[in-house]
Amino acid sequence: MGPGPAARRQAFPGTVERLIAEFAKLPGIGRRSAERLAFHVLKSEPGAALGLARAIQDVKERVRHCSVCSNLTDEDPCAICADPSRDRGTILVVEQPKDLIALEQTGMYKGLYHVLMGRLSPLDGIGPGDLTIAEFLARIDDPKKNPGGVSVREVVLGLNPNVEGDGTALYLAEQLKGRAVQVTRLARGLPSGGQLEYANKAVLADAIQGRQRVD
Amino acid sequence: MPSTRDQALCIRHWDWSETSQTVSLFTRDHGVIRGIAKGAKRDKAPFSGGIELLTRGEVVAILKPSSDLATITAWDLQETFPGLTRSLEAFHSAMYIADVARHSLHDRDPHPALFDALLTALRHLSSAELPPRKVVLRFLWATLNECGWRPELQRDVLSGAPLPNSGELAFAPSLGGFTSMPDAADSPPGPRWRVRGQTLALLRTLDHPADNADPASIERAGKLLNAYLTTVLGRELPAAAPLFGKL
């Protein structure tokens, strides 16, 4: 049997133990993995290790939310909002920056985004005032608040396909009623290239609910 | 350890990791089970693609006496309620009744009648067969009855005399019922909420609900029972605000 946790901690100098403790706070990193990472840092060239430290510092000091779309950015407005080649009349609404990244990686969408920073979650007491819905509606109502001063023609609701995401989409659709914009939502159901027999029940149920007319 | 199989409604879920979930499931014969479903979101895992809020399924779980957290080993999705997201009122009503169930019940304390009431309520909300406010009122009434918090509707909680059928009354939440003499000098301390006689008359019909109540009375009765439940539980339910506003 190896030494206990307390004995292992005492075996490291205080500064190394501090580094291990910090690594161990990261998601998915246990004590043993934290020790491996700490030893990797110790063995690295000073430039490489300090480069990691500087990258962490820069991220925390420079990354903020875009004042237009709330995406994460280190320049305001973000690169997407500042890009004049994008279709500024279309806004795709997502819950989180990571959803935006997933959509951007497809290369299929050329419009702008709006990140809500969450979704309606009544069970957690999260309501419209806790999201960036007011800022989103301001972009619709006042073209000056949308990049290039362009009026929004279409809003694409790209929320997660679950009950809270759908509830949020419903709330937004109600808010957009009476405003001169077309409201669409991302399609849902069977994944392209998949096979029916391997689709799970939730996906199949969704696909049946959302079946479409073939003209 | 033997596993347990039961019908269940998912009344709460949290992401535990990219593929795992922790859930609160209201099961028919075992009450509320909190558990961890490892790998629930993996396509090939026996969880129908993940346990989604406000869906019904058959759950297989290992209930350990030594732990509050069960191990959920399978979830077979059997019913979804797609109509809950076709109307904002249905959405908020469904969230609210799930919240009521979660906060009113102790873990692993079976209430099959309340499970059936919740399932019926979700079906009514999804199909838009009944107005959401009426569904909420009926479920609140079922919860108060099942949990032993049913308000006294026949006798004055201060004097013991039969309550009148009309006129203005007061509801005394700490005493669990109505009174027609809220300002009596020797009455126990506690809040008194003014209530119309029609509200009491409506509550008296809830054991055998008729469909002739007017929407304003239903709204008032729902607000009253929500406020009473808040007092009984000692906390405001997060999902109540969109339906009833802040107390």
Interface residues (C-beta under 8 A of the other chain):
Chain A: G28 P122 L123 D124 G125 G127 N162 V163 E164 D166 G167 A169 L170 Y171 E174 Y198 N200 K201 A202 V203 A205 Q209
Chain B: R12 S17 D43 S48 G49 G50 E52 L53 L54 T55 D76 L77 T80 P82 L84 T85 R86 S87 L88 F91 H92 A94 M95 Y96 A98 D99 R102 P238 A239 A241 P242
